[in-house]
Structures are given as structure tokens and as C-alpha cells.
């Protein structure tokens, strides 16, 4: 947008719908090493503050939330997080230790540099090896 008079945009938050915002925020806090921002959080919305100053990861109450059935498309994933780690083994230990469940690796990607997990509410995410 070179030469445009429009102001720059900044991502305010990445929000994930879920049945229990506090529980899911605590899971991702363990996984990422981030802290809950209590000043920005309540019963229906809980934010994790990015210690590097980036946009927070937020969890929003959706009482009708249904877990994704990925890779089956009955309840598709709408988005997913990719978390970069030094090694897949380190990422695996971190994910399992935080309470994630590893999903089977897609058959066409057995040698891929990522592994797929689901969080406690069924949202898929990937642990990706640093390139």
C-alpha cells in the first residue's frame, strides 16, 4: 500500500472460541510459557499476554462449541496455530506435558517437519521444527 494515506493496521488479538475460556487459556499458557492478563480477562473472555509484546491469544466463550473432527470434515477446523520449536521431540514433550493429545500424522506427510496435536477442547495445532 505504498503511497496510501490509510493508517497501518495492527492485529489486536487472535481469538479462539471454546466452551471454557479459562481452562483453555491455562493450557496454552503452559504450552507457550505465557501468562494470563487478568486485567483483560473475565468469565467470557480470557487473554494470554505475549511476553514479546505481540498480539494476545484470547479465548472466547462459545457455549455451543463443538470440537473439530479434523482430518474428517464433519466439524472442520476453521484455523489452527503453528508453534515453532527447536526440535520436534522438545515440542512433543512440551505439548504432552501441557495436556495436548497427539493426532496421527497424515499418511502423506510422515517425514514432515511438524506434528499435529489437539488442545483440551479439540482445536488442532502443530508443533513445527525450526528450519
C-alpha positions in Angstrom: 0.0 0.0 0.0 2.9 2.3 -0.8 1.8 5.9 -1.1 -1.6 5.2 0.6 -3.0 7.6 3.2 -4.5 4.7 5.1 -3.2 4.0 8.6 -1.3 0.8 9.3 -3.3 -2.0 10.9 -2.2 -3.9 13.9 -3.6 -7.3 15.0 -5.5 -6.7 18.3 -5.8 -10.4 19.3 -6.2 -13.9 17.9 -9.4 -15.3 19.5 -10.4 -18.9 19.8 -14.0 -19.9 20.5 -14.3 -22.5 23.3 -16.6 -23.9 26.0 -14.2 -23.0 28.9 -12.0 -19.9 28.2 -10.1 -20.1 31.5 -9.2 -23.8 31.1 -8.0 -23.3 27.5 -6.0 -20.2 28.4 -4.3 -22.1 31.2 -3.5 -24.9 28.7 -1.9 -22.5 26.2 -0.2 -20.7 29.0 1.6 -23.9 29.9 2.3 -24.7 26.3 3.7 -21.3 25.3 5.0 -20.1 28.7 2.7 -17.0 28.6 0.7 -15.5 31.5 -3.0 -14.7 31.7 -3.7 -11.0 31.6 -6.2 -10.8 34.4 -7.0 -7.1 33.7 -8.2 -8.0 30.2 -10.0 -11.2 31.3 -13.4 -12.2 32.6 -15.9 -15.0 32.6 -16.5 -14.9 28.8 -13.0 -13.8 27.6 -9.5 -14.7 28.8 -6.3 -13.3 27.3 -2.8 -14.6 27.3 -0.2 -11.8 27.0 2.6 -12.3 24.5 5.8 -11.6 26.5 7.4 -10.2 23.3 4.7 -7.6 23.0 2.8 -9.1 20.1 -1.0 -9.5 19.9 -2.5 -11.6 22.7 -4.0 -15.0 22.3 -7.6 -14.8 23.5 -10.2 -17.4 24.4 -13.9 -16.5 23.9 -16.9 -18.4 25.4 -19.0 -20.2 22.9 -21.4 -22.4 24.8 -22.2 -24.3 21.6 -18.6 -25.0 20.8 -18.1 -28.4 19.1 -14.5 -29.8 18.8 -13.1 -30.2 15.3 -13.1 -33.7 13.9 -10.1 -33.0 11.7 -9.0 -34.6 9.4 -12.6 -35.6 8.9 -14.6 -32.7 7.6 -17.8 -33.3 9.7 -16.8 -30.4 12.0 -13.9 -28.7 10.2 -11.1 -26.7 11.8 -11.5 -23.0 11.0 -7.9 -22.1 11.7 -5.0 -23.6 13.7 -1.9 -22.4 15.4 1.6 -23.4 14.3 4.1 -23.3 17.2 7.8 -23.2 16.2 10.2 -25.3 18.3 13.9 -26.2 18.1 13.2 -29.9 17.8 10.1 -32.0 17.3 11.0 -34.1 20.3 11.1 -30.9 22.5 7.8 -29.8 21.1 6.2 -33.1 21.7 7.3 -33.2 25.3 6.0 -29.6 25.8 2.7 -30.3 24.1 2.0 -33.6 26.0 3.2 -32.0 29.3 0.7 -29.2 28.8 -2.1 -31.6 28.3 -2.3 -32.0 24.5 -3.1 -35.2 22.6 -1.1 -36.1 19.5 -3.1 -37.0 16.4 -1.9 -39.5 13.8 0.5 -37.9 11.3 -1.2 -37.6 7.8 0.0 -40.6 5.8 1.3 -38.4 3.0 3.4 -36.4 5.5 5.1 -39.0 7.7 8.5 -37.3 7.2 7.2 -33.8 7.6 8.8 -31.3 9.9 5.7 -30.9 12.1 3.4 -32.9 14.3 -0.3 -32.4 14.9 -1.9 -32.2 18.3 -5.3 -31.2 19.8 -5.8 -29.0 22.8 -8.2 -29.9 25.6 -11.2 -28.6 23.6 -10.3 -30.3 20.3 -8.6 -27.5 18.4 -5.8 -28.9 16.2 -2.4 -27.2 16.4 1.0 -28.0 15.0 4.5 -28.1 16.6 6.8 -27.2 13.8 10.6 -27.8 13.7 12.7 -24.7 13.2 14.1 -24.6 9.7 
